[in-house]
Amino acid sequence: MGNNPEKRKIDPARMQVLRSLPVEIKQSLTKEEVDAFLCDDVWPDSLREKLKDYFVDEK
């Protein structure tokens, strides 16, 4: 109790995307990568590498 850092807001759209990923991708993600995916604008290189096949270019 009291040892919890400031709660970060989870983006509901990102949660929906996370749930739609293949099981093998979800199982490969660390807790830190999932947290970054859901809450951060900048992702670690390891997360970007694991999800690179799912990126869509917006032009």
C-alpha positions as CSV (number, residue, x, y, z in Angstrom):
1,M,0.0,0.0,0.0
2,G,1.4,3.5,-0.5
3,N,4.3,1.9,-2.5
4,N,2.4,2.3,-5.8
5,P,3.8,4.9,-8.2
6,E,1.4,7.3,-9.9
7,K,-1.3,5.2,-11.8
8,R,-0.9,5.6,-15.5
9,K,-3.9,5.9,-17.7
10,I,-4.5,2.9,-20.0
11,D,-5.6,3.8,-23.5
12,P,-8.8,1.7,-24.2
13,A,-8.0,1.5,-28.0
14,R,-4.5,0.1,-27.2
15,M,-6.1,-2.4,-24.9
16,Q,-8.4,-3.6,-27.7
17,V,-5.4,-3.9,-30.0
18,L,-3.4,-5.8,-27.4
19,R,-6.3,-8.3,-27.0
20,S,-6.5,-8.8,-30.7
21,L,-2.8,-9.8,-31.1
22,P,-1.9,-13.4,-31.7
23,V,-1.4,-15.5,-28.5
24,E,2.3,-16.2,-29.3
25,I,3.0,-12.4,-29.6
26,K,1.2,-11.6,-26.3
27,Q,3.1,-14.4,-24.5
28,S,6.4,-13.0,-25.8
29,L,5.8,-9.6,-24.2
30,T,7.3,-8.7,-20.9
31,K,5.3,-6.8,-18.2
32,E,7.3,-3.7,-19.0
33,E,6.6,-4.0,-22.7
34,V,2.8,-4.4,-22.1
35,D,2.8,-1.4,-19.8
36,A,4.7,0.7,-22.4
37,F,2.3,-0.5,-25.1
38,L,-0.8,0.5,-23.1
39,C,0.5,3.8,-21.6
40,D,3.6,5.2,-23.3
41,D,4.1,7.2,-26.4
42,V,7.7,6.0,-26.8
43,W,8.2,2.2,-26.8
44,P,11.4,0.3,-26.0
45,D,13.2,-1.2,-29.0
46,S,12.4,-4.7,-27.9
47,L,8.6,-4.0,-28.1
48,R,9.0,-2.3,-31.5
49,E,10.9,-5.3,-32.8
50,K,8.2,-7.8,-31.6
51,L,5.4,-5.7,-33.2
52,K,7.1,-4.6,-36.4
53,D,5.0,-6.9,-38.6
54,Y,1.8,-5.2,-37.3
55,F,2.7,-1.6,-38.0
56,V,0.7,0.3,-40.6
57,D,2.1,3.2,-42.4
58,E,-0.2,6.3,-42.3
59,K,0.5,8.5,-45.2
